[in-house]
Amino acid sequence: MADTRLIHGRYRLLDLIGRGGMGEVWRARDESLGRRVAVKLLKPLAPSREESFTRVLRERFRREARVAAALQHRGVTVVHDFGEYDGGLYLVMELLDGRNLSQLLDGNKRQPLPVPELVDIAEQVSGALAYTHQQGIVHRDLKPANIMLLTDGTVKICDFGIARLGADIGFTARLTGTGVAMGTPHYMSPEQIAGEEVDHRSDLYSLGCVLYELSTGAPPFDLDDAWAVLVGHRDTQPRPPSEHRAELPGFFDRAVLDLLAKSPDQRPRDARELGLRMAAGRAALRPLTAPVPLAPPTRLPSWTRGMTTGHKATRALAPAARPDPTAGLTGEWTTAPADPHRLAPGPEPRVSARPAPAPEVLAALNSRHNAGLSLGRLGRWAQAGEVHRAVAAERAHLLGPGHPDTLASRYEVGFTLSRTGRAADALREFGEVADGRARSLGPGHPDTLDARQEMAYVLGRLGRPFEAHQVYAAVLAAREGVQGRDHPDTLRCRHNLAFNLGRLGRLEDSCRMAQEVAAARARVLGAGHPDTLVTQYEVAYALGQLGRWVEALAVYREVAAGRAAALGGDHPDALAARYEIGISLGRLGRSSEALVLYRDLVEDRLRTGGPDDPETLRARHGLGVNLGRLGRWEEALQEAREVCAARERVLGPDHPDTLISRREVAVGLGWLGRWPEALDVYRRVAASRERVLGAGHPATLASRNDEAHCLEQLGRGPEAGELYQRVAALRRRSAGQH
């Protein structure tokens, strides 16, 4: 029967999800934010406890809950709130749609998981542990029941800090007569069993136990007697998982045994190292010559969750395509045959006088290169950059700086620089790669054109759209001559050129070219292909810029539906399209519909990214704007203040998004007639924009106009008039300079 209890007037319990030794977990509704959450109710403290002990435990609970709430990673369950209720303690967490790994095994009759799924889970858990260990936090009770596999393939670790709390309160079982607090004996490290101080390597041992069970169907010491299990952990070497299951790859077998080393010093240094090993092994599982399908599979591989196939609502430029990273790697560096793609004669590559490296050395470098690519697919660009820089240096030493493999690694270095905000460095790297490829492969070779196209993308990021346009146009002409108008690489270049036309203010041209590219991509790749949907998104944006919002809304809806079908409803690109639907509805005066959409979007963003994710805050901003449009100004002001505070904490006080939210605060104050407060906020926004952008920037001038309007409302006409005149003079001066 559903429980209708309302905790502190906010969290309404709906139905029981699960019950365990520490208490119950309920599905609940946060009445304040209108979102679904999970509420963990810990068992009430025994009345026989001394008050001093209870007081200490409450403080411990608050401390552990704050620690858990501070963790912000896609692989860690988000904790929203905590407190005391009805004599017990409670935690409010994100509501997860999926099963824990223990349930997964039980539902599969204890059959082991497929190898690709094993490796994916290991890699994701490693990433989450690497993050939490960097924060100085050790889980201490990692086990299958504390790891969730969501329906979209995301893996999340649950209950950070709660295991220690349970042991202190007395919920956790103890070994008779030992006084040693047990987590779960099948997953405890030897040092944990001995009662010694544990660090992050204890979690690695527990992860080894989990992976052993997932890969074989049983934990490493599968015994009924708890003492026998603990002795096994302390004294017995586990049998390799491959002895139970011969098809397990060697890299996975070795990794699990390394994690289960008795001494912490003999285990991997950290979870990051384990993640790199899994990424390299997963890449090695795929044959280098596997064909790349034009259309996506029905269910994309799990690593695509971290990818975006185009710019989101932030209006970042869609990047040029990356060539097949494995094509031509570790080839012979001798005189090449005539290249049909070469547009103009170039110098033939020289026969290298270097001794041929050993095949196993080249294979190892190739594996590391692929590991770097895998890290990039997961969005871990900084780590990917470290791998590619190291491989590039070794390839340059072994093969020469102009070898295609060396240039391939440097191309990836440029890619990681671009994705970590170092656009100027990326431009230099891509330029050198383009020059090197032009010398060895010819200026019209697709690999050369790839590097030049990335140069154009980075030029756009650097605010140099005229130069970007020239490079895109030259690359497009070369691609059309060599590869044809409908080749996917040609279409990608035309897409980027269309976007750049919008940056140059040529909106009609941008819209027309984007429509042509979308039609061509639909014909070549299919209407539901992610690349087709990226261009459709660009069409919708251009239509909106032209004020054709009815058409824009229809296209955004098509894109959102297509992305949900191809990538999943929680994919960042699918959520970005829904955000733009809300923008379109608002522009059309349909704020009631927009408000419903943004409420749902906020809930999804909270679940997938957490409360401080910039995209969550963007959705909340849209919600607040539409509350204002509906005349609900008290609610709108409260939402704007909360979003502004969060953006200031996450992005910084002068970030453009923070200033947009601060301006929204001023708008709300004005509509509520609180003009003196509004004036103060408008002036803060104007001062920040002037400091960051300059006095003549259009955004600064718009803020000064806001300030002048506010002065008018306060009856200070002469001051307002003087400010309007200053703004007009600055506009004329700025127009004259351009």
N, C-alpha and C positions, 0 to 999 in steps of 0.2 A: 504494500500500500504506500502511496506517495506521502511524503512528509511535507507539511506546509509550513514548517518552522521558518521564521524570518530572523536571521542573525543580525543583530544590531541595526535593524530596520533597512538592511541593504541586500543580504544574500539569502534568497529564498531557496530552500532545499526542495528539489523536485523528485528525484528517485535515487535509490541506493545503487552505486556502481560496484562496490566491493567492500569486503570486510577482512581485516587481518589482525595480527597480534597487537598492532599499535592503535587500532581504531577503525573508523569507517571512512569511505570516500563516497561523496555524493555528487551527482550532477545537480547544478544549481544555476540560478539566474541572478546576475548582478543588476538589481533594480535601478541603481544609479546610472550605470552606463548602458544598460539594455543589452548585455552580452551574456553568453553562456560560459560558465566556469566550472571547475571542479573544486569542491571543498573537502579537505581532509580533516575530520574531527578526531583528535587524539583522545584516548580514554581518559576520563577524569582521574585526577590524582587520588590515591587512597586517603581516606580521612585520617588514617593513623599516622600519616607523615607529620613530622615536626614542621612548624610554621617556617622556621629558618631554612629547612631543606626545601620546602615548597617555594619560598621566595627566591632562593638560588636557582631552582629549576626554571621558574618563570623568566628570570633574567637570562639564563642560558638559552631558553627557547627564543626569546626576542633576538638575542645575538645571532643564533644559528639561522633564524628566519631572515634577518637582515642580510646575512651573507648569501643565502640562497636567492633572495630577491635582487641582489646586486649583479647576479650572473646574467649576461646578455649574450647568448650564442644560440644559433639555430639548433644545435645539438643538445641543449639543456632546457629542461622544462621551466617555463616562466612562472615565477611566484609573484602574484599581484598584491597580496595582503596577508596579514596574520593578526591574531589577537586571542582573547579569552572569551569563552561563552559557556554558560551553564555549568560552571565548575571545571571545564576542560579547556584545552588549547585547540586552535584551528589554524589551518593554512588555506589560502585561496590561490589556486593555480589555474593555468590555462587548461582548457578542456581538450584532451587529445582524442583524435579519431583513429583508433588502431588497436593493436594487441601487444602486450609485453612478450618478450621472447620466450618466457616460460609457457605462456598460453599458446604461442605459436607452435612450440614443440609438442605440447600436449594435444593440440588440435590436429597435428600431423602424425599422431601415434608414435611420438618420439623418434620419428625418422629424421636423419640429418638434413640440413639445408643444402641446396645446390651450391656449387663452388662460387659462381659469380655473386650470388647473394651473400655468401659468407664473407668474401673479400670486401664487398661494398659495406656491410655492417661493420667489419673490423676497421675499415678506413674512416667511416663516419664517427664511430666511437672514439677512435684515436684523435680525431680533430677536436671533439668536445673535451676530452681529457686534457689534451695539450693546452686548450684555452683555460680550463679551470685550474690546472696545475700552475700555469703562469700567474694566476691570481693568488697562489699560495694555498689552494683549497684541495684537500684530499677527500675522496668520497667515503672510503672505509667499508662500504657494504655493496660493492658492485656485484651484481648477480643478474641472471636473466629476467627475474621479476621486476628489476629496477631499470630495465632498458626497453623502451617502447619502439615498435616499428609502426609508423603511421601508414595510412592507406595510400599516401602519395609516395611512399618509399623512404621518407625522412626517418632517421633514427634519433631518438632523444633519450638522454639519461635523466632519471627522476631521483628525487629524495636526497639531494645534497644536504649534508649537515643533519639530516633527520635521524640517521642510524645512530650517531653518537648520542643524540638526545634520547632516543629510545632506550639505549643501554643505561643512561644515567637515571631515567625515570623508573626503570625496572621492567619495561615491557619485553626486553629481549631475553631470550633463554640463556641460562648459564650452565656450564658443565658442573655436574654435581661435585662439590667439595673442592673445586679449583679456584673459584673466584675469578676466572677468566671470562670476561664478557665476550659472548659469541655474536658474530654477525650471522652468517650462515656457514656452517663448517665446510661445506663442499667448495667454497670460494675464498677461504681465508688464506692469507699469506703466512709463511712460516714465522716471520717476525711478529705478525699480529697474534698468532697462536701463543708465542712465547711471552706476550705481554710487553714487548719492546716498543720503543717509539717508532712509529711508521712514517714514511714519506710517500711521495707520489709513486714510487716503485712498488709499493704494496698494491695500489690500484692496478698496476700493470700485471702483477701476478694474478689478481682476481679476473682481469680481462682474459688472461691466458686460459683460466679455468672455464670461463664462459665460452670462448671460441672452441675449446676442446669439446665441450658438450654440444655446441651447435653443429660441429663438423662430424661428430661420431654418434650422437644421440645420448651420450652419458658423460658425466663429469669425469675428470681424470682418476679420482679415487671414489668409485661408486660402491660404497659400503654402507650397510645399515647402521653399524655401531659408530656413534659420533667420535669416540676415542680412536677407533681404527682409522677413521677419515683424517683426524688431526695428525696421527702418527704418520700416515701416508704423506701428507703435505710436508711434514718435518724431515722424514728420513728416506722416502722411497722415490726413485726416479720414475716418472710416468712413462708408459709405453708411448712411442710416437703415434700421433693420430692416424698416420698412414697405415699402421699395422691393423687398425680397425676398418680402414677405408682406403683401398689402394689408389683410387683415382685422385686423391688430394695432391695438388701440386707441391713440389719440393719447397718452394719459397714459403708457402703457408705452413707446412709441417715444421720447418726450421723456426719460423717466427713464433709459433705456439710453444715449442720446446724452450726457446730462449726466454719467453715470458715466464715460464714455469721454473726457471733456475732457482735453486734454494737460496742462494745469496743474492741480495738486491744488486750488488755490484756486477753480477754476471748477466743481468737482464738488460734490455735496451736502455739507453740513457734516459730517454723520455718518450712520451707518446707521439711526439712529432716524428721521431726516428721511425717508429713503428708505422705511422701513416705513410711515410715516404716508401718504406719497403712494400707496403700493400699496393700503393699506387704503381710502383715499378713492376710488381708482380702482375697486377691486373693488366697493365699495358702489354706485358710479355705474353699474356694468354691469347691476345689477338694476333692473328697472322698479319705481317706487314703488307702483304699484297691483297688483303681483303677488299673487294669492291665496295665503293661508297654509294649507297642507294640515293636516288634523287629525291624520292618521297620519304617522309619520316615513317618509322614503324608505328603501329597502333599505340604502343606504349613505349615512350622513349626511355633510354637507360636512365638510371637514377641520378647519374652525375649531372644530367641536364637541368636538374632543379636549380642549380646555382647559376645557370646561364641565362642571358637575355639575348633574344635574337634581333633586337633592335633597340632604339632609344625609347626610354620610358617617358613619363610625363615631365621629366626634368629637361626634356628637349636636347639630350645629348645626341651627337651625330652618330648615326649607325655606321659601324666600322666596315671597312672593306673585308672581303672574305679572306680567310686564311687558307693558303693552299694545303693540299694533302701533306701533312707534316712528315709522313714517312716516305713520300715519293723521292727516289733518287738518293736516299741516305746511304752513306758509307760506300759510294760507288768508286770505281777506279779513277784516279786523277791522272789521266793520260790524254793524249790528243783525242778530242771528241769527234764523232762523225758529224757530217753536215747537219745543221739544225734547221728544219723547215720553218721554225717560228722566227728565225732571225730576220729582221727587216732590213738591216744594213750590215755590211761586212764588218766584223770585229776581229780582233786578234785571236788567233787560235790559242787555247790554253797550252801552256808549256808542259812538256813531260817532266814530271817531278823527279828530282834526284834523291828524294827522301826514301829511306828504306820503308818497305811496306809494313805497316803495323800488324801485329798478330791479330788474327780474326777474333779471338776472344776479347781482346782489348776494344776493338771496334763494336763488338756486340754489347759489351758493358756500357760503352758510351751511348749507343743507340737506346739501350734500356733506360739509362738516366735521362736522355732527351725525352723519351716518352713519359717518364715519371713527371718531368717538368710540365709537359702538356696536360697531364691529368690534374696536376695541382691548379693549373690555370682554369680548367673546366670547372673545378670546384670553387673558383673565385679566390683562390689563395695566391694572389698575384705576386706578393712580396717573396714568398717562399719559392714560387716558380721562377722568379727572376734570379734568385741565388743559384738554383740548379742550372739554369741555362747559361749564366755567366761562367760557372765553373766548367761546364761541358764545352763552351765556346773556346775557352782558354786552352783546354787540353786538345781539342781538335785542331786549333791553330798550330800548336806545337807539333802534333803528330802528322797532320795532313797539309798544313800550310794555311795562311790567312785567307787565300782566295778559293779554297776548296768548297764545293757546294755544301758539304755538311757543316763546315765552319760558318758559312754564311747563313745556313738554315738556323743554326743556334743563335747567331747574332740577330736574325730576324725576330726570333722569339724573345730575345732580350729587349728589343725595341717594343714589342707588343706589351711586355710586362711593365716597361717604363711608362708607356702610354696609359695603361690601366691603373697605375699608382700615382697619377697626377704629375708625372715628370715629362710634360709634353715636349719641352725644348730638348731634353736629352734624347727622347724618343725620335724626334725629327732628325737629329744628328746621326743616330744609329741607323735609321731607315735609309738616310741618304747615302751612308757609306756602304750599306748592303746593296742598294740599287746600283751604285757605281761598280761594286765588285761583280755583281751578276751581269751587268752590261758588258764588262770586259770579258768575262768568261763564257757567258751564254748568249750574249747579244742583246741589244736594247729592246727588241720586240718579244723576247722570251716571256712566257706567262709569269715565271718567277720574278723576273725583273719588274714587270708591270705590277705585280703584287706589292713589291716594296715601294714603288712610286705611288701607288694608290694609298698606301698607309701614310706616306708623306703628306698627301693631300688631306687626309683625315685629320692628321695632327695639326696641319696649318689651320684648318677650320677651328680646332680646339683652341689654338693660340690667338683667335680673333683676327685671322688674316684670310678672309674669305675670297678676296680677289686673286691672291696667289693660289689658293686651293682650287679655285675655278679653273685657272690656267692648267694646273697639273691634271685635274680630273678630265678636262677636255682632251688633252694630249693622250692620256692613257686610254680614254674611250675610243678615240680614233684608231689607236694601235690595236686595241682588242677587237673592234669591229672588222678591221682589215685581216687580222690573223685568225680570230676565233669565231667570228660571225656575230650578227646582231642579237641572236637569241641564246647565245652561250650563257650559262649561269654567271660566269665571271663578268661578262659584258653587261648583263642586266644589273649586277650588283654595283658596277661602276656608274651606270645610268641612274640608279636609285640614289647614290650618294651625290651625284651631280644635281639631281632634282632638289635634294635637301639643301644643298649649298646655294642654289638659286633663290630659295626662300630667305636664306641669310642675307643675300644681296638685295632683298626687297622686291625681287621679280616674282611676285606671288602667282600671277596667272601662268607664267612659264613653268614655275615649280609644280603647280597643280596639274597642268597638262602633261608634263613629262612623267610625273608620278603615276597618273592614270594609264599612260602608255606602258610603263614598266609593270604595273600591277596586272594589266591584261596579258602582257607577254609572259610574266612569271606564272600566271594561272594556266596559260596554255602549255608551258614547258614543264613546270614543276607540279602543277595541280592547285586548285583554288584553296585547299586547306594547308598547303605547305607553309611553314613558318616564314620563309622569305617572302612569299606572296602576301602574307598577312602584315609583315613589316611595311611593305610598300602601301598596302591599303590603309594602314595607320597613317602613313605620310600623306596620302590623299585626303583623309579626314582632317588632318591638322591644317593642310593648306586651304581646304574648304572653310574651316572655321576662321582662319586668318582673313579670308575674303568676305566674311560675314554670312556665309551660306550655311547657317547652323542646322537647318532641317536636314540637308544632305549630309552634313558632317555627322549628325547623330545617327543616321541610318548606317553609315559606313562604320562608325565606331562599334555599333551593335553587332554588325557582321564580324568585325575583327575579334570582339570579345568572345562571341560564340565559337568562332573558328579556333582561337587560341585555347579555349577551355577544352575543346574536343581533341586538339593535337597535343597540347602540352599539359593539360590538367587545370582545373579551376583555380588552384593555389599558386600556379606558376606566376612569377613577377610580371611577365608580359600580359597575362590574362587579367591580372589585377590592375595593371596600368591602363588597359583599355577601358575597364569599368570606371576608373577615375575620370577618364575623358568623357564618358557617357554622362557622368554627373555634371561636368563643366558645360556640356552642350545643353542639358536640360535646364540648368540655371540660366544660360544665355537666352533660352527660349521662354523664360518666365515660368517654367514648370518646377518651381522650387519644392513643392510638396513631394513630387516624385524623386527629385534629387536628394531630398533629405532621407527618404527611405533607402535609397541606393547607398548613400554615404554611411548610414548606420550599419548596414550589412558589411560594407567594405571595411569599416573600422574594426568590426569584429573579426573579419578574416585576416586583416593586417596584424592585429594583436596576436592572433593565434600563430601566424607564420613568422612574424618578425619581432614581436614584443612591443612593449609600450613606447620605447625610445627609438625605434627604427624610424628614420626620416620619412619613409613612405607611410607609416602609421600616422605620423604627425601631419603629413600632407592630407591624408583622408580626413583626419579630425578637423583640419583647417576648413576643408570643403564643407563639412557638416556645420561648422559654426557660421560660415558665410551664409548658408541657406537658412539657418535659424533666423539670422538677421533679416533676410529677404522676406521671411514670413512674419516679421514684426515681433519675434520672440527675442527681444533685445537683452533681457537679463540673462537668459540662457546663452545667447550668442556671446555676450561679454565674458561670462564665466569660461566658456570653451576657449575663446581667444586668449584669455589670460593663462590658462593651463598649457595651451599649445606653445605660447610665447615663452613661458618659463622652461618648458621641456626643450624647445629648440635652442634657447640660450645656453642651456646646460650641455646639450649634445653637439650643437653646431657652432656655438660661439655667439657673442652679443651682436657682432656686426655682420653675420651671415645674411645674405639676401632673404632667405626664408624666415629668419628670426625677425627681420625688419618688416616683412609683410605681415607677420602675426602681430607685431607691435602696432602697426598702423591699424589693423583690424580692431585692436583694443580701443584705439582712439575713436574709430568710427562708432563703435558701440557706446562709448561714453557720450559722444555727440548726440546720437539718437535718443539717449536717455536724458538729454538736457544738461549734462554735467560738463559744460564747455570749458571751465577753467582747468579741469583735469585733462580733458581732451587736448587742450592747447599744449600742456606740458609734454604729453606723449608725442604729439605731432612734431614738436621741436626736437625731441630726442631722436626721432627717426630721421629728420632732416639733417641734424648734426652728424649722425653716423654715416649717412649716405654722402654728405659733403666730404667727410674725412676719408672715406674709402674710395669714392668714385670721382670726387671733384665737384666744384660748385656748379659747373655748367652741364653736368650729366642729366639726361632727361628724367631719371628717377629722382635725383636731388631736386630738380625744378618742380616736379609733381608734388614732392613733399612740402616745398615752400608754398605752393599754391594751397595745399591743405591747411597750412599754418595761417595763410592770409584769410581763407574762408572762416576759420575758427575765430580769428580776430573780429571779423564782421559780425559773427553771431554774438560776440561779447560787447557789441556796440563801439568797437574801437576802429571806426572807419578810416581815419587818417593813417593809422599804422598799417591797416590792411592795404590801402591804396598805394602807399609807398612800397610795400613788399611786392604787390602785383607788378609795379613798374620795374623793380629790380629784376624780377623773374623774366619779364618781357625783354629787357635789355640783354640779359644773359642768353635768352633764346636766339635773339637776333645775332649776337656775337658768335654763338655756336654755329648757326646756320651759315654765316659768312665764312667761317673757317673751313666748312665742308663744301 
